[in-house]
Each structure stands twice: as C-alpha cells, then as structure tokens.
Amino acid sequence: MSGFMFRRAIRENVQLILGIAGGTGSGKTYSAMRIAAGIAGEKPFAVIDTEAGRAKHYAEQFKFDHGDLTPPFRPSAYQAAIEAADKAGYPVIVVDSMSHEHAGDGGILDMQEAEFQRLGAKESVKMLSWAKPKGEHKKMVQKLLQIRAHLILCFRAEEKIEMAKNADGKMEVRKKQSAVGLDGWVPICEKNLPFEATCSFLLLAREPGIPHPIKLQEQHRALFPAGQALSEESGKALCAWAAGGTDDWEAQINRAADEEALKDVWKRIPKGEQAKFAAAKDARKAAISSGAPI
C-alpha cells in the first residue's frame, strides 16, 4: 500500500517571491524596502546589495541588516548569499539587484561567452555553450523556491527598441514589445525569472513606485489597487495573504480603490463569512462613489 497521503488544501505559511523591475528614478529599491518593512514588522530584514552599498542610503529609514555581494555574480554566489540570510532567520530578504546574475561581471552572459570560447568559438557549439550557465541558474531558482524567508528581487530595467513592420508593411523603429516590459522598458534578467515570482511589477520613472503588473494573478489583484504606490501596507497585505487563515478582509475592503477592486475582494471572501463584512463593503462602495480617499 502506498504511503502517499492527501489532505484538504488550505493556504498557510506560503512563501512569497516578489519581483520589482525599474530603471533609474523609478523607485524600485525604495519600494522594495517599504514592502519588506511591511512584511517584517518590528524585525529587521536582510538586504543583499550588488550596487556598491547603495542600499545603505536607506539605513535611517528602514531597519535592515546589509551584506555586499561582489563579482563574480554567478548564480551560485546569489544562491549562497540567499541561503545564508535564510539560515540566519531573517523574515524577508531583499536582493538588489538580481540583474547582475544575468548581465553583471561573471554572470550568465559572461559564463556563456567563456564556455563558447572554451568549446572552440564555432557556431555549432553556441547552443551547447548555454548548458552550464543555464543549469546553474536553474539550480539557483529551485533553491529560491525552497527557502523559508520571503524574497523581494529587484531588477534593473533598460529602454530597448526594435525593427518591425508597420501597418503598411514597411520596416520602422519602435519601442520593444515584450511580455515582461512596458513602453520599451524591459527587465534585465533571464527571461522566465519574473514569472517564477508570486507577483512581479515594472516601475517607471514618470510614476515612481506605481506598479505596472508583469505577473499578477487574480487572487492578488485586490492587494495592489491600480494607481497606488507600493508601500508598507502592500507588505502587510501580502503577509496576511501568505499566512492563510488570518486574512483581514475588512482591511482589504477598505483598501479597494474602485468598485472593480471591491468586487475582487468580495469574491475571495468565503460565502459563509460575507455577511460579517456586508456593512464594510456597503460603506466602502459609498465612499468610492463619493470620491473619498482610502
């Protein structure tokens, strides 16, 4: 007889991985710190810094412990740093920036080029030269999914263009279109990494801190009202969701920015509990109609 057992699925103690990408001036580091502070509460969180100590600029605003990650930025180096922070018991780990794992000194692109040269630098070995760096990246991602701490991964983003045919069939230069980008801004990372996250967002310098979803599933939409900056409240809401049975439905109702967001929250409340929050829903609906702020 098989020893494999099943039990009724409930959401409890879910690990969070949040991806935040943005260019200079978009507020990605500050936003990551705010969310981390909301999740960690009174406890300090950990920051793994690849940006020559820039995270320390926020030392007076947030309670965190800092560690420098220096080249070579191999996936195994990131893995070791994250595992060390997890072993130390930090509730949240911020990595700023994860982009060096892909395009930094000694990162995946450098690893592939070194392998390509080692194998003879011929077109026939180009695919083979990706095996080692991709394998190390995959191993790192698998480890990220197994740690106990919540993770916030920051990515640099850069503005890209591409050649494409227009409606008249003529080639033209346009902002690059990408499943992970917006207005030509694309995160610098392995292309699938933003989709490994629980949620991932792109921030733009014209709207610092305002999240534009890359990956945002239905159950998380009410936690990130459209047009609202990422904040400590975002972290608290995520933490409550991850904990499972401790959802503060009234708080989520009161955070709903519009009627669509309010409907999203209401659909997620178990039907047997909805009666308890009917008055809060009606009050928030009336406030939205009157234009009252959250």
Secondary structure, DSSP 8 states (H G I E B T S, - for coil): ------------S---EEEEEE-TTS-HHHHHHHHHHHHHTTS-EEEEE-STTGGGGGTTTS-EEEEE--S---HHHHHHHHHHHHHTT-SEEEEETTTHHHHSTTSHHHHHHHHHHHTTS-GGGTTGGGHHHHHHHHHHHHHHTT-SSEEEEEEEEEE-EEEEE-TTS-EEEEE---TT-BTTEEESS-TTGGGTSSEEEEEETTEEEEEEEEE--GGGGGGS-TT----HHHHHHHHHHHHSTT--HHHHHHH--SHHHHHHHHHHS-GGGGGGGHHHHHHHHHHHHHT---
